[in-house]
Amino acid sequence: MDELNPQKLKAAVKYINSWLEVNFENSRLPAMQVAIQHGSKIIYSEAFGYSDVKAKEKLNTRNVFRIASHSKTFTATAIMLLVEAGKLNLDDKVNKYVSWFKSSKDKRVQEVTIRQLLNHTAGIVRDGYDSNFWQLLHEFPDKNELKAFISDSKLVYDPDEKFKYSNFGFGYLGQVIEAVSEVSYREYVTKNIVDKLGLKSTGPDLDSKAKKLLATGYGIEIFNKERRVFDHIDTHALSSATGFYSNAEDCCRYFASHFIGNNSLISDKSKRLMQHGYWKSEGTKERYGLGMVNYKLNSWNIFGHSGGFPGFTTNTKFDAKKQLVVSVLINAYGTYTSNICSKLISIIDTFQQDTANIKTDVTNLKKFEGRFFCTWGPTDVILAGKKLLAIDPLNWADFEDCEELTVLDEDTLKIAKSSGYGHSGELIKYKFDSKGKITSFTYAGRTMLPFNEAQKQGWFS
């Protein structure tokens, strides 16, 4: 385990709450759930907004979301459980277990392996030839439709030619699991993953529990029109690709089972097979393993999965050695949860760094912290360990753009490091009242007020 400093982690989480609050309030999103787990403990869990906007029902941390392609990680885990039980091999041909793969008119289909389905290199079309089920214009395909498609379709690429994401491919993995386990896909993953981990708010598709707790799903906001409200629907034979529901806390608990050294589900050997980034996704920094996305962020080796479903956008990321998970779930289109997850990890990483940029006799560095506002927008001054940093927190800020500050005296900072378009070398001046409370803040000549005071004085309008 690559140890994280718990005190610095606690400080990061404190700032994260403030950062999430201001960005959510500025976002016009209906609702958002965020959870963070370190080791075996949930260290942050919060719900923002409304599970049902019209009814004014506030979201809570027990509400569930459709987590969509997170489902693929459950399916891949189920496959690894069967591998460990000696019931199949990753390089077995799919037609060994799903006989109707032999009926395909495209002979290449008969050669497709389980591994190729898991890492999206089978060359299978992403969502069939009529993917309007994603718009809820008709139901998701059932087993017979998947069977008919494989009989008549042709591969887009040769197997192992390139990475090509396919929901249908994971639908076929669900059929493999059913054939090998001799129970339904939903029964197998519920018994061997969900129940085994004690995930009380998670399931492979719609059920009575989900219907009671499921947040309303909303479409994109465009031209200032009201968001579309989506019906809750079953995904049938694509449960193994996109059917799961869960909440942020359960997503953290589930992915924590994929930490190196956690023996609650599968072996470390199986985890490494899943997490190894075999294939690069063109146009991204990501690589794809067996049902897991992988990319690097500074010293972090990030794994996990995103999810997009009618009315829901979700993402969970974890570092298997640092043993940290971050999950962000939103009940709407239009905001990239993957970016928010990455930036939460970036905040944590920023607070973990131990390089001092303060050389001063001033002992109370916390007095410089705060959120300030001028008509151009807000600025946060943050004490991260031994560093003072400044950043505009809005628009889900990228913490790689932080300005580094040094202390000159009891009421003056210097912008020591900024972009070439910033104010590097210039000063930040504070004014304090008799009780040490900040009354104003001048950033490179620009007067700013403490955020709440600016709001009271009508600076926002």
ABEGO torsion letter per residue (X at the ends): XBBBBAAAAAAAAAAAAAAAAAAAAAAGBABBBBBBBBEABBABBBBBEBABAAAGBBBBAABBBBAEAAAAAAAAAAAAAAAAAGABBAABBAAAABAAAAABABAAAAABBAAAAAAGAAGBBAAEABAAAAAGABBBBBAAAAAAAAAABBBABBBGABBBBBAAAAAAAAAAAAAAAGBBAAAAAAAAAAAAAGBAABBABBBAAAAAABBBBBBBBBGGBBBBBBBBBBAEAAAAAAABBBBAAAAAAAAAAABBGBAAABBAAAAAAAABBABBBBGBABBBBBGBBBBBBEABBBBEBBBBBBGBBBBBBBBAAAGBBBBBBBBBBGBBAAAAAAAAAAAAAAAABABBABBBABABAAAABEBBBBAAEBBBBBBBEABBBBBBABGGBBAAABBBBBBABAABBBBABBBAABABGBBBBBBBBAAGBBABBBBGGBBBBBAAAAAAAGAAX
